[in-house]
Amino acid sequence: MRVPIDDKNWAELTPVGELTKLHRTAVNEFLTSEYDPATGRLVIRASVDDQMAAALLHLICTDWSFPFAPPSADPASLNRLTLQQDEKLREAIQPHINAIKGLNAPVPENEVPTPGSVS
């Protein structure tokens, strides 16, 4: 799927529905389970976020309009992006990250029986 990066540039990404265990393993290599006790939310250090994005983009960014190789051919090419371009690319892969973390998985209705539904 093609996503816009800025007014003239785009990136070709593997669709979220085509992610595999390989993608999850690449991202999870950098993910550590650290929870903020005050909020109960997962805490991710900025360096981990950078590493996860790079690992995933190496696997799912197969082409782009920039005049240098895409991350699937040269992972170091990500270092040539401006901060704004990098930010747009990260926004584009957020659904991928969420899928890998299980954050956008469908939730079955009536997951836990209610007292009125138990016989």
Beta strands, then each sheet from edge to edge (+ up, - down):
strand 1: 2-4
strand 2: 10-13
strand 3: 61-64
sheet 1: 1+ 2- 3+
end
